[in-house]
Amino acid sequence: MAKVYPYTTGSGKELWEVRYRKPDRTTTRKRGFKRKRDAEQFANSVEVQKVTGSYVPPSAGKITVGELGPDWLTRQKGHMKPSGYRSYDSAWRIHVEPRWGKTPINAIMTTDVKAWVAELATDPKTGRNGKKGLSASTIETAIRVLKMVLDDAVTDRRLITNPAKGVKLPKRNRKPNVYLTHEQVFALADQAKQYRPLILLLCYCGPRWGEVAALRVRYIEFLKRRISLIDNAVMVGTKIEVGTLKGHKHRQVPMPKFVGDELAKECKGKGRDDLLWTNRKGEHLGPPASKDSWLAGAVARCMKADPTFPRVTAHDLRHTAASLAVSAGANVKAVQRMMGHQSAAMTLDVYADLFDDDLDALADRLEQSVSKVRPIASLPAVASA
C-alpha cells in the first residue's frame, strides 16, 4: 500500500511525500505535495492504477517527443507509400519537431495541443485565420504525426492517455468539383493533339494520373473493353516513384469502344510491356501541373475559342468521368468501383452534387408505383391567410 509521510525541506518548509511499490516490486516515492490531502489522492490513484493495470512510472514520461519521433518515422517508412511518407517526414521536420521536440511527453496537455492547432491556422500578421495560416490538410497531417508518436508512447506504457487524441481540427474548405460536358471533352481532346487518347481515357474511364502514367500496353483488354490498373507512378518531390495503387488493390475500369479505338492507335508499334505515354527520355510521364504544360496549353486554346470553357486540371478530368458516368445512369456502386474509392460512402461524399437529381427522380418513381396500386387523392388546397 502507498503511504504518506511529511518531510521538511532545507528551507524549513513542510511538505508531503508518497512512498509506494511499483508493479515490479521496487520501492519509489513522489515528493513535493503541499497538502496531505493531495498526497493521499495521489497514493490512492497509484493503487487503483496498479490494480487496473494502467500504472505508468512517472520517469517513463520524461522522454521527449524529439527522442521518440525519429524512431517512429523510421518505422513508417517500412510500410508507407513514398508520397505518404514524404508528407509525414515534412510535417515532422517543419511543424512537429520544432514545437514539441524538447517537450517531455508527460508535460503535454490537451489544451496545449489545441492552442498549437489554433496557432498553425492563424495568420501571424492579422491574428486571424487567413491565407498565411496553414491549410487544413497541412494542419491535419501535423496533428496526425504528433498523435501517432504519442500513440506509440501509450502502447509502450510511457503515457496513460494521448493528449492529442480528439483535438478538433479546422474544417477543410473543399473546392467545388469542375465537370466538363461531352462537347467540352472532345473540344479539349482535339486541342490536346498527340494526347487526344489520354484526354478521352481520363474523362471516360476515371483513372488517377499516376495510374495513367504507369499504364502499359498489356494492361488493356480490347476485346473485353476493360483496362487493368496495376501500377501507380507518383511524383514525389522531383522524382517519380512507382508502386501499387491507392489501397494496394488492383482494379479494372470499363472502356467505351471509342476510347479503345483511340488507345489502339496509341499502342500501335509498341511492345506489350511498353508504357503508353512517356516523357522525352522514355521515362514515366509526369503530371501536367505547370502553367506551360501541354494540358494548360490545350485548356487555354479551348478558353480562347469558348470563354465559358472552365479552367481544368488533370484531376478535374477524373471528376468529369464520374459526372458523365452518373449522367449515363451509373449507380453509386458502379461509380465507386470505377473511381477506386474505398466505399460507396466516400463516393457519395465526393460527388454528392451529382446525385441530387436522383432524389427528385426517386420521389417521382415512388408516386408512379403507388398510383398503380391505388389512386392517390388530391390534397385539399391550403387556405391563404
Summary of the structure (lengths in Angstrom):
residues: 385
radius of gyration: 30.2
end to end distance: 77.8
largest distance: 95.2
contacts: 1033
relative contact order: 0.07
helix: 51%
strand: 13%
